[in-house]
């Protein structure tokens, strides 16, 4: 089994990353990459760890507002408010669902402040990456045309143009080196808000923003080891992941993340099949790597992100199949993935079982099924519905109800709604083939003791239904899926927390490598971010976000909240989540805040530099005050 997993890691070291950058044409841009299947608390885009150069030196992710950091593995999610860090002998790659690629050199630390946060004064969506230490290689190409993408250091802000590649290095003396390898970018620099300058950096140019806030052009030098490593990764990617068979045309109707998984990954690790119920589905070649048996949501680990349990698959192809679509079982074809257009941290059905002999209990999960949406409570081994039963009103549900509020866990949208409609039609005709899928999935439920839900080696502790010792005193919780999710997240956080009198849970070394991570946590800034007071005074007026300039002219402030992926103006009670469809009335001197769909500029380019002052905020947000004198900028 271990040998199979090693083969996976060696062959699939990178997810669909470079392909997203080089293969995406301008015609593929859309207003939204995917919808969200989870109704509450997850309206953000994600990235994930798509490559780790040295498995013995894993990157570390620190989540804003969480007690401790976590070692990151392949497919580990990163979200706004997270800090990603590498040590002295490890590099890694982060792929964003927006299409951008970020690679971290050794001894590098990056805070992901926002990912496509809606600006308040334009149609732009804003992605902010804060380089706090070290060097990054950035390949920028986005699904979203109107995205403002910037890399920020303590003395510079780099606004990258579409189809651009750049290396940004924060030197120990506080200066910033920028080299544009492809396309162009614009750097904003200066000692204070009244003396800001901006400069265009063309392809093959290299500049340094000195610690005295001056810009020097540097002579072309021999490529660094980091740049050569990136070239090697880029060169070998297509050879590793090029598909070997044509794809079904209907696949191209799905979100871009699914399309590029299909084009460059799916036919290397699986095959596309047609099914009468489900349409085109994907079947992984799992028997090549797991000859002893395989099922979804077994090989991997759980983590908590934004109040939801997030599955981190061990399979290198796992990002799209586990988060964009659901798994079904077929008696003859085995496990199949049905692609979807909605994103979920994990498409699973949770349960919690308390045994009389245990103080806590067992967490249980299995793949979510269409029958869970339909909520057919009559599903058991002794009862098989026939045509007459169904015509008599079972189940008492319709697609209209499903699209509203019949289930609080997942929203049924797009292709999956069409499949569910097919199942309803088949059921009313008396076709019961889909029932065997439900029974198999139900019996494939996995169980783990309460205290092991955080373990990175959870598959060694998982037991199946046949091994789970049922007793007459077992109690299954009567909680909704939403309530169960909250219970599991709370348990996850409690187990991760240090053992104290108020938190007596003993992790027994199974949750993560405590000593090493405790040492790392001590060296990370509080709550996974730099000191906002220091940052605000030194950096936030160097910001390409057009909100900063508009707010300064109105005498109000702009605040970034990483954990909520939000830009807000507290004085006007505006935030990324509540901007309206129509533009607001003008507030002062020709300035106004606009909504995402209202009038306003397109992608912000040169001339949109922020010239605001700054002020500190609380530790969970960074703020830029907009009061102060007007500044002059070089254009």
C-alpha positions as CSV (number, residue, x, y, z in Angstrom):
1,X,0.0,0.0,0.0
2,X,2.8,2.4,0.9
3,X,4.5,1.6,-2.3
4,X,1.4,2.6,-4.2
5,X,1.2,6.0,-2.5
6,X,4.9,6.6,-3.2
7,X,4.3,6.0,-6.9
8,X,1.4,8.5,-6.8
9,X,3.7,11.1,-5.2
10,X,6.6,10.6,-7.7
11,X,4.4,10.6,-10.8
12,X,2.1,13.3,-9.7
13,X,4.3,15.8,-8.0
14,X,2.4,18.8,-9.4
15,X,-1.3,19.3,-9.8
16,X,-2.7,21.1,-12.8
17,X,-0.7,24.3,-12.4
18,X,1.5,25.4,-15.2
19,X,-1.2,24.2,-17.6
20,X,-3.6,26.6,-16.0
21,X,-1.2,29.4,-16.7
22,X,0.0,28.6,-20.3
23,X,-3.1,26.9,-21.7
24,X,-5.8,29.3,-20.7
25,X,-7.0,31.5,-23.5
26,X,-8.6,34.9,-23.1
27,X,-11.9,33.4,-24.4
28,X,-12.1,31.2,-21.4
29,X,-12.6,34.1,-18.9
30,X,-15.9,34.1,-17.1
31,X,-17.5,36.2,-14.4
32,X,-17.3,33.3,-11.9
33,X,-15.2,30.2,-11.6
34,X,-17.6,28.1,-9.6
35,X,-20.5,28.4,-7.2
36,X,-20.5,27.2,-3.6
37,X,-22.4,24.1,-2.5
38,X,-22.2,25.1,1.1
39,X,-24.7,27.8,2.0
40,X,-23.1,29.5,4.9
41,X,-19.7,30.9,5.7
42,X,-17.6,29.9,2.8
43,X,-17.9,32.6,0.1
44,X,-14.2,32.6,-0.7
45,X,-11.9,31.2,-3.3
46,X,-9.1,28.8,-2.3
47,X,-5.6,27.8,-3.3
48,X,-3.9,24.5,-2.5
49,X,-0.4,23.1,-2.1
50,X,0.2,21.6,-5.5
51,X,3.8,20.6,-5.2
52,X,6.3,20.0,-2.4
53,X,10.0,19.8,-3.5
54,X,11.2,17.9,-0.4
55,X,8.7,15.7,1.5
56,X,11.0,15.7,4.5
57,X,10.7,19.4,4.7
58,X,6.9,20.2,4.5
59,X,5.7,23.8,4.3
60,X,3.7,25.1,7.2
61,X,0.3,26.8,7.1
62,X,-0.8,29.1,9.8
63,X,-4.5,29.9,9.8
64,X,-5.6,33.3,11.1
65,X,-7.4,33.0,14.4
66,X,-6.3,29.4,15.0
67,X,-4.1,28.3,17.9
68,X,-1.4,26.5,16.1
69,X,0.1,26.0,12.6
70,X,-0.2,22.8,10.6
71,X,2.2,20.9,8.4
72,X,0.9,21.1,4.8
73,X,0.8,18.1,2.4
74,X,-0.2,17.8,-1.2
75,X,-3.7,19.3,-1.8
76,X,-3.7,21.1,1.5
77,X,-6.0,24.1,1.2
78,X,-4.9,27.7,1.7
79,X,-7.4,30.5,2.1
80,X,-7.4,34.2,2.8
81,X,-5.9,34.9,6.2
82,X,-3.4,32.0,5.9
83,X,0.3,32.3,6.1
84,X,2.5,29.8,4.2
85,X,6.1,29.2,5.2
86,X,9.0,27.1,4.0
87,X,12.1,26.3,5.9
88,X,15.8,26.1,4.9
89,X,15.6,23.0,2.7
90,X,12.1,23.0,1.3
91,X,10.3,24.7,-1.6
92,X,6.6,24.5,-2.5
93,X,4.0,25.6,-5.0
94,X,0.6,27.0,-4.4
95,X,-2.1,26.9,-7.1
96,X,-5.0,29.2,-6.8
97,X,-8.5,28.4,-8.1
98,X,-8.3,31.8,-9.8
99,X,-5.5,30.5,-12.2
100,X,-2.5,32.0,-10.5
101,X,0.6,30.1,-9.5
102,X,2.9,31.0,-6.5
103,X,6.1,29.2,-5.8
104,X,8.0,29.8,-2.6
105,X,11.8,29.6,-2.3
106,X,13.4,28.1,0.8
107,X,13.1,30.3,4.0
108,X,10.1,32.2,2.6
109,X,6.9,33.4,4.2
110,X,3.8,34.7,2.4
111,X,0.6,35.9,3.9
112,X,-2.5,35.4,1.7
113,X,-4.5,38.5,2.5
114,X,-7.3,38.3,0.0
115,X,-8.3,36.2,-3.0
116,X,-10.8,37.9,-5.3
117,X,-12.2,40.1,-2.6
118,X,-14.7,42.5,-4.2
119,X,-13.5,46.1,-4.2
120,X,-15.9,48.9,-3.2
121,X,-15.0,51.5,-5.8
122,X,-14.7,49.5,-9.0
123,X,-15.6,46.2,-10.6
124,X,-12.2,44.8,-9.8
125,X,-11.7,41.9,-7.5
126,X,-8.5,42.1,-5.4
127,X,-5.9,39.5,-4.7
128,X,-3.2,40.5,-2.2
129,X,-0.2,38.4,-1.4
130,X,2.1,39.8,1.3
131,X,5.7,38.7,1.0
132,X,7.1,38.8,4.6
133,X,10.3,37.0,4.0
134,X,12.3,35.3,1.2
135,X,11.6,35.0,-2.5
136,X,8.6,34.0,-4.7
137,X,8.1,33.1,-8.3
138,X,4.7,34.2,-9.5
139,X,2.9,33.2,-12.7
140,X,-0.2,35.3,-13.1
141,X,-3.1,34.4,-15.3
142,X,-6.7,34.6,-14.0
143,X,-10.1,33.2,-14.8
144,X,-11.4,36.7,-13.9
145,X,-10.6,39.5,-16.4
146,X,-11.3,42.2,-13.8
147,X,-8.9,41.1,-11.1
148,X,-6.2,43.3,-9.6
149,X,-3.4,41.0,-8.5
150,X,-0.6,42.4,-6.4
151,X,2.5,41.2,-4.5
152,X,3.3,43.5,-1.6
153,X,6.6,43.8,0.4
154,X,7.4,46.3,3.2
155,X,8.6,48.9,0.6
156,X,6.9,48.0,-2.7
157,X,3.6,46.9,-4.3
158,X,3.8,45.0,-7.6
159,X,0.7,45.1,-9.8
160,X,1.1,42.2,-12.3
161,X,-0.4,42.4,-15.8
162,X,-2.2,39.4,-17.3
163,X,0.1,36.6,-18.7
164,X,3.0,37.8,-16.7
165,X,5.7,36.0,-14.7
166,X,7.9,37.6,-12.1
167,X,10.4,36.8,-9.3
168,X,10.1,39.0,-6.2
169,X,12.9,38.8,-3.5
170,X,12.7,40.6,-0.2
171,X,16.4,41.1,0.8
172,X,17.6,41.1,4.4
173,X,18.4,44.8,4.3
174,X,14.7,45.6,3.5
175,X,15.2,46.3,-0.2
176,X,13.0,44.5,-2.8
177,X,14.3,43.0,-6.1
178,X,11.8,42.4,-8.9
179,X,12.5,40.7,-12.2
180,X,9.9,40.3,-14.9
181,X,10.5,37.1,-16.9
182,X,7.4,37.4,-19.1
183,X,4.8,40.2,-19.8
184,X,5.0,43.3,-17.7
185,X,4.2,44.7,-14.2
186,X,4.0,48.0,-12.4
187,X,5.7,48.8,-9.1
188,X,4.5,51.3,-6.6
189,X,7.1,52.7,-4.2
190,X,8.0,55.7,-2.1
191,X,8.8,56.8,1.4
192,X,5.4,58.2,2.3
193,X,1.9,58.9,0.8
194,X,3.0,62.3,-0.6
195,X,6.0,60.9,-2.5
196,X,4.7,57.8,-4.2
197,X,6.1,56.8,-7.6
198,X,5.2,54.1,-10.0
199,X,7.2,52.5,-12.7
200,X,6.5,50.0,-15.5
201,X,8.8,47.0,-15.6
202,X,9.1,45.4,-19.0
203,X,9.9,41.8,-19.9
204,X,13.5,40.8,-19.0
205,X,14.0,43.9,-16.8
206,X,15.2,43.7,-13.2
207,X,14.8,46.5,-10.7
208,X,15.5,47.1,-7.0
209,X,13.5,49.2,-4.7
210,X,16.1,50.2,-2.2
211,X,15.6,50.6,1.6
212,X,15.9,54.4,0.9
213,X,12.8,54.0,-1.4
214,X,14.6,54.7,-4.6
215,X,14.4,52.5,-7.8
216,X,17.5,51.2,-9.5
217,X,17.7,49.2,-12.7
218,X,20.0,46.2,-12.3
219,X,22.2,44.6,-14.9
220,X,21.1,41.1,-16.2
221,X,22.7,38.5,-14.1
222,X,23.0,34.7,-14.3
223,X,19.7,33.0,-13.4
224,X,19.6,32.0,-9.7
225,X,19.2,28.5,-8.5
226,X,15.5,29.3,-7.7
227,X,14.8,30.5,-11.2
228,X,16.5,27.5,-12.8
229,X,14.4,25.2,-10.5
230,X,11.2,26.9,-11.7
231,X,12.3,26.5,-15.4
232,X,12.9,22.8,-14.7
233,X,9.4,22.4,-13.2
234,X,7.8,24.2,-16.1
235,X,9.7,22.2,-18.7
236,X,8.8,18.8,-17.2
237,X,5.2,19.5,-16.3
238,X,3.4,18.6,-19.6
239,X,5.5,15.5,-20.0
240,X,4.3,14.3,-16.6
241,X,0.6,15.2,-17.1
242,X,-0.3,15.2,-20.8
243,X,-3.5,13.3,-21.4
244,X,-3.5,10.1,-23.5
245,X,-7.0,10.0,-24.9
246,X,-9.7,12.5,-26.2
247,X,-12.2,14.0,-23.8
248,X,-16.0,13.9,-24.1
249,X,-17.2,17.3,-25.4
250,X,-19.8,17.8,-22.6
251,X,-16.8,18.1,-20.1
252,X,-16.1,21.5,-21.6
253,X,-19.3,22.8,-20.1
254,X,-18.0,22.6,-16.6
255,X,-16.0,25.2,-14.7
256,X,-12.4,25.8,-15.8
257,X,-10.9,24.0,-12.8
258,X,-12.7,20.8,-14.0
259,X,-11.7,21.4,-17.6
260,X,-8.0,21.6,-16.9
261,X,-8.1,18.7,-14.6
262,X,-9.7,16.8,-17.4
263,X,-7.3,18.0,-20.1
264,X,-4.0,17.4,-18.4
265,X,-4.7,15.0,-15.5
266,X,-7.8,12.8,-15.9
267,X,-6.6,10.5,-18.7
268,X,-3.3,10.0,-17.0
269,X,-4.9,8.7,-13.8
270,X,-8.3,7.5,-15.0
271,X,-10.8,7.3,-17.9
272,X,-14.1,8.9,-18.9
273,X,-17.1,6.6,-19.2
274,X,-20.8,7.1,-20.2
275,X,-23.5,6.2,-17.7
276,X,-27.2,6.2,-18.5
277,X,-28.1,7.8,-15.1
278,X,-25.1,10.1,-14.6
279,X,-23.9,11.1,-18.0
280,X,-20.1,11.3,-18.5
281,X,-18.2,10.2,-15.4
282,X,-14.6,9.7,-14.5
283,X,-13.2,6.5,-13.1
284,X,-9.7,6.6,-11.5
285,X,-7.1,3.8,-12.2
286,X,-7.0,3.2,-8.5
287,X,-6.2,-0.5,-8.9
288,X,-2.8,0.4,-10.2
289,X,-1.8,2.1,-7.0
290,X,-4.0,0.6,-4.4
291,X,-4.4,-3.1,-5.4
292,X,-5.7,-3.9,-2.0
293,X,-8.8,-1.7,-2.4
294,X,-9.7,1.9,-2.6
295,X,-12.6,4.2,-1.9
296,X,-13.1,8.0,-1.7
297,X,-12.3,9.9,1.4
298,X,-10.0,7.3,2.8
299,X,-6.5,8.3,1.8
300,X,-5.9,11.7,3.1
301,X,-6.6,13.8,6.2
302,X,-9.1,16.4,7.6
303,X,-8.4,20.0,8.4
304,X,-10.7,22.9,9.5
305,X,-11.1,25.9,7.2
306,X,-13.5,28.8,7.7
307,X,-15.7,26.8,10.0
308,X,-16.0,23.7,7.8
309,X,-14.2,20.4,7.7
310,X,-12.0,20.2,4.6
311,X,-10.8,17.0,3.1
312,X,-7.1,17.0,2.0
313,X,-6.7,14.1,-0.4
314,X,-3.5,12.1,-0.7
315,X,-4.2,11.3,-4.4
316,X,-2.3,13.9,-6.5
317,X,-5.3,14.3,-8.8
318,X,-7.7,14.9,-5.8
319,X,-8.3,18.6,-5.7
320,X,-11.1,18.8,-8.3
321,X,-12.7,15.4,-7.8
322,X,-13.1,15.8,-4.1
323,X,-14.3,19.5,-4.1
324,X,-16.1,19.9,-7.4
325,X,-18.6,17.0,-7.8
326,X,-19.7,13.8,-6.0
327,X,-18.7,10.2,-5.9
328,X,-21.1,7.3,-6.7
329,X,-20.8,3.5,-6.8
330,X,-21.6,1.4,-9.8
331,X,-21.9,-2.4,-9.4
332,X,-20.0,-3.1,-12.6
333,X,-17.9,0.1,-13.0
334,X,-16.8,0.7,-9.4
335,X,-16.3,4.2,-8.0
336,X,-17.2,7.0,-10.4
337,X,-16.8,10.8,-10.1
338,X,-19.6,13.0,-11.4
339,X,-18.2,16.5,-12.1
340,X,-20.1,19.4,-10.8
341,X,-20.0,23.2,-10.9
342,X,-20.3,23.9,-7.2
343,X,-17.4,23.8,-4.7
344,X,-17.5,22.2,-1.3
345,X,-14.8,21.5,1.3
346,X,-16.0,17.8,1.3
347,X,-19.0,16.2,-0.2
348,X,-19.7,13.9,2.7
349,X,-22.5,12.8,5.1
350,X,-21.4,13.0,8.7
351,X,-22.5,11.1,11.8
352,X,-21.5,10.8,15.4
353,X,-21.9,7.6,17.4
354,X,-21.6,7.5,21.2
355,X,-20.9,4.2,22.9
356,X,-21.6,3.6,26.6
357,X,-18.1,2.6,27.3
358,X,-16.6,5.8,25.8
359,X,-16.4,9.3,27.1
360,X,-16.5,10.8,23.6
361,X,-17.4,8.6,20.6
362,X,-16.8,7.9,16.9
363,X,-16.9,10.3,14.0
364,X,-18.3,8.7,10.8
365,X,-18.4,9.9,7.2
366,X,-19.2,8.6,3.8
367,X,-19.7,10.2,0.3
368,X,-22.8,12.3,-0.1
369,X,-25.4,10.7,-2.4
370,X,-28.3,11.9,-4.4
371,X,-30.6,10.1,-2.1
372,X,-29.3,12.3,0.7
373,X,-30.7,15.3,-1.2
374,X,-34.0,13.5,-1.7
375,X,-34.0,12.4,2.0
376,X,-35.7,9.1,1.4
377,X,-36.0,7.8,5.0
378,X,-37.4,4.5,3.7
379,X,-33.9,3.4,2.5
380,X,-33.0,0.1,4.2
381,X,-32.0,-3.4,3.1
382,X,-35.5,-4.9,3.6
383,X,-37.5,-2.4,1.6
384,X,-37.2,-1.8,-2.1
385,X,-39.6,0.8,-3.6
386,X,-41.6,-0.1,-6.7
387,X,-43.4,1.9,-9.2
388,X,-46.7,2.0,-7.3
389,X,-44.9,3.2,-4.1
390,X,-43.3,6.0,-5.9
391,X,-46.4,7.1,-7.8
392,X,-48.2,7.2,-4.4
393,X,-46.0,10.1,-3.3
394,X,-42.7,8.6,-2.2
395,X,-40.6,10.6,-2.0
396,X,-42.5,13.7,-1.3
397,X,-39.9,16.0,-2.9
398,X,-39.4,17.9,-6.1
399,X,-36.4,19.6,-7.8
400,X,-38.2,22.9,-7.1
401,X,-38.0,22.2,-3.4
402,X,-34.4,21.0,-3.6
403,X,-33.4,24.2,-5.2
404,X,-34.7,26.2,-2.3
405,X,-34.2,25.2,1.3
406,X,-35.1,21.5,1.6
407,X,-31.5,20.7,2.7
408,X,-29.3,23.1,4.6
409,X,-26.1,21.2,3.9
410,X,-25.5,21.6,0.1
411,X,-27.1,23.6,-2.7
412,X,-28.1,21.4,-5.6
413,X,-27.0,23.2,-8.8
414,X,-26.1,22.8,-12.4
415,X,-25.1,19.4,-13.7
416,X,-25.8,17.6,-10.4
417,X,-29.4,18.9,-10.5
418,X,-29.8,17.4,-14.0
419,X,-28.6,14.0,-12.7
420,X,-30.9,14.2,-9.8
421,X,-33.8,14.8,-12.1
422,X,-32.8,11.7,-14.2
423,X,-32.8,9.6,-11.0
424,X,-36.3,10.9,-10.1
425,X,-37.6,10.0,-13.5
426,X,-36.0,6.5,-13.4
427,X,-37.4,5.9,-9.9
428,X,-40.9,6.8,-11.1
429,X,-40.5,4.3,-13.9
430,X,-39.7,1.6,-11.4
431,X,-35.9,1.5,-12.2
432,X,-34.1,0.8,-9.0
433,X,-30.5,0.4,-10.2
434,X,-29.4,3.5,-8.4
435,X,-30.4,2.0,-5.0
436,X,-27.5,-0.4,-5.1
437,X,-25.2,2.6,-5.3
438,X,-26.8,4.1,-2.1
439,X,-26.6,0.9,-0.1
440,X,-22.9,0.3,-1.1
441,X,-22.0,3.9,-0.2
442,X,-23.9,3.7,3.1
443,X,-22.1,0.5,4.0
444,X,-18.8,2.1,3.0
445,X,-19.0,4.5,5.9
446,X,-15.7,5.1,7.7
447,X,-15.3,5.4,11.5
448,X,-12.6,7.0,13.6
449,X,-12.3,7.7,17.3
450,X,-13.1,11.2,18.4
451,X,-9.5,12.1,19.3
452,X,-8.1,10.9,16.0
453,X,-10.1,13.2,13.7
454,X,-7.1,15.6,13.4
455,X,-4.4,12.9,12.7
456,X,-2.4,13.2,9.5
457,X,-2.2,9.4,9.5
458,X,-5.9,9.0,9.9
459,X,-6.1,6.1,7.4
460,X,-4.1,4.0,9.8
461,X,-6.8,4.5,12.4
462,X,-9.9,4.3,10.3
463,X,-12.2,1.3,10.6
464,X,-15.0,0.2,8.3
465,X,-18.6,-0.7,9.1
466,X,-17.7,-4.4,9.2
467,X,-15.0,-3.7,11.9
468,X,-17.1,-1.2,13.9
469,X,-18.4,-3.1,16.9
470,X,-22.0,-2.1,17.3
471,X,-23.6,-2.4,20.6
472,X,-27.2,-2.1,21.9
473,X,-26.3,1.0,23.8
474,X,-24.9,2.9,20.8
475,X,-26.5,6.4,20.3
476,X,-26.5,8.1,16.9
477,X,-26.8,11.8,17.2
478,X,-30.0,13.4,16.0
479,X,-28.2,16.5,14.8
480,X,-28.5,18.1,11.4
481,X,-25.6,17.9,9.0
482,X,-24.9,21.6,9.7
483,X,-24.9,21.0,13.5
484,X,-22.7,18.0,13.1
485,X,-20.2,20.0,11.1
486,X,-20.0,22.6,13.8
487,X,-19.5,19.8,16.4
488,X,-16.7,18.3,14.4
489,X,-15.0,21.7,13.8
490,X,-15.2,22.5,17.6
491,X,-13.7,19.1,18.4
492,X,-11.0,19.6,15.8
493,X,-10.0,22.9,17.4
494,X,-10.1,21.6,20.9
495,X,-7.8,18.7,20.0
496,X,-5.4,21.0,18.2
497,X,-5.3,23.3,21.3
498,X,-2.5,22.7,23.9
499,X,-3.5,20.4,26.7
500,X,-4.6,22.5,29.8
501,X,-7.0,22.0,32.7
502,X,-9.8,23.6,30.7
503,X,-8.9,21.4,27.7
504,X,-7.9,17.9,29.1
505,X,-7.9,16.2,25.7
506,X,-4.8,14.1,25.4
507,X,-3.8,13.9,21.7
508,X,-1.2,11.1,22.4
509,X,1.1,12.5,19.7
510,X,-1.4,11.6,17.0
511,X,-2.7,15.1,16.0
512,X,0.6,16.5,14.7
513,X,4.2,16.9,15.5
514,X,3.7,19.1,18.5
515,X,7.2,20.0,19.6
516,X,8.4,21.1,16.1
517,X,5.2,23.1,15.4
518,X,5.2,24.7,18.8
519,X,8.7,26.0,18.1
520,X,7.5,27.2,14.6
521,X,4.4,28.9,16.1
522,X,6.6,30.9,18.5
523,X,8.6,32.3,15.5
524,X,5.5,33.2,13.5
525,X,3.8,36.6,14.0
526,X,0.7,36.6,16.2
527,X,-2.3,35.1,14.5
528,X,-0.4,34.2,11.4
529,X,0.2,37.8,10.3
530,X,2.7,40.6,10.6
531,X,2.2,43.3,13.1
532,X,-0.6,45.3,11.6
533,X,0.4,48.5,13.4
534,X,3.9,48.3,11.9
535,X,2.6,47.2,8.5
536,X,0.0,49.9,8.3
537,X,2.5,52.7,8.9
538,X,5.1,51.2,6.5
539,X,3.2,49.7,3.6
540,X,-0.5,50.3,3.3
541,X,-0.3,53.6,1.4
542,X,1.6,51.6,-1.2
543,X,-1.4,49.8,-2.5
544,X,-2.9,49.5,-6.0
545,X,-6.4,49.0,-4.7
546,X,-8.6,51.9,-6.1
547,X,-10.6,51.9,-2.9
548,X,-7.7,53.5,-1.1
549,X,-7.7,56.5,-3.3
550,X,-11.5,56.9,-3.3
551,X,-11.7,56.5,0.4
552,X,-8.9,59.1,1.0
553,X,-10.7,61.7,-1.0
554,X,-13.8,61.0,1.1
555,X,-11.9,61.1,4.4
556,X,-12.8,57.5,5.4
557,X,-10.9,54.3,5.9
558,X,-10.4,51.0,4.2
559,X,-9.9,47.8,6.2
560,X,-8.8,44.4,4.9
561,X,-9.9,41.3,6.8
562,X,-8.1,38.1,5.6
563,X,-10.2,35.6,7.5
564,X,-13.4,37.0,5.9
565,X,-11.7,37.8,2.6
566,X,-13.3,41.2,2.9
567,X,-12.6,44.8,2.1
568,X,-14.7,47.2,4.2
569,X,-15.3,50.8,4.9
570,X,-16.6,51.0,8.5
571,X,-17.6,54.7,8.3
572,X,-20.0,54.0,5.3
573,X,-20.9,50.5,6.6
574,X,-19.8,49.0,3.3
575,X,-18.0,45.7,2.8
576,X,-17.2,43.3,0.0
577,X,-20.3,41.3,1.0
578,X,-22.9,44.0,1.0
579,X,-22.1,46.3,-2.0
580,X,-25.3,47.0,-4.0
581,X,-26.1,46.5,-7.6
582,X,-26.5,50.2,-8.3
583,X,-23.8,52.8,-7.6
584,X,-24.0,54.7,-4.4
585,X,-24.6,58.5,-4.4
586,X,-21.5,60.6,-4.7
587,X,-20.0,61.3,-1.3
588,X,-17.4,64.0,-1.9
589,X,-15.5,65.7,-4.6
590,X,-16.6,63.4,-7.4
591,X,-15.7,60.2,-5.5
592,X,-18.1,57.4,-5.0
593,X,-18.2,53.7,-4.1
594,X,-19.6,51.4,-6.7
595,X,-20.8,47.9,-6.6
596,X,-19.5,44.9,-8.5
597,X,-22.3,45.2,-11.1
598,X,-22.6,49.0,-11.1
599,X,-20.7,51.5,-13.1
600,X,-17.0,51.8,-12.4
601,X,-13.6,51.1,-13.9
602,X,-12.4,47.9,-15.3
603,X,-9.1,46.4,-14.4
604,X,-7.0,49.0,-12.6
605,X,-3.8,49.9,-14.3
606,X,-1.1,52.6,-13.9
607,X,-2.5,55.8,-12.5
608,X,-4.8,54.0,-10.0
609,X,-2.2,54.0,-7.3
610,X,-3.3,54.5,-3.8
611,X,-2.1,57.7,-2.0
612,X,-3.7,57.3,1.4
613,X,-2.2,57.5,4.8
614,X,-2.4,54.7,7.2
615,X,-3.5,53.7,10.6
616,X,-3.5,50.6,12.7
617,X,-6.4,48.2,13.2
618,X,-7.1,45.2,15.3
619,X,-5.0,42.1,14.9
620,X,-7.4,40.3,12.6
621,X,-7.6,43.1,10.0
622,X,-5.1,45.5,8.3
623,X,-6.3,49.0,7.8
624,X,-5.4,51.9,5.5
625,X,-6.7,55.3,6.7
626,X,-7.6,57.6,3.8
627,X,-7.2,61.0,5.5
628,X,-4.2,63.2,4.9
629,X,-2.9,65.6,2.3
630,X,-3.0,64.8,-1.4
631,X,0.2,63.3,-2.9
632,X,1.9,63.5,-6.2
633,X,2.8,60.5,-8.2
634,X,5.0,60.0,-11.2
635,X,3.3,58.5,-14.2
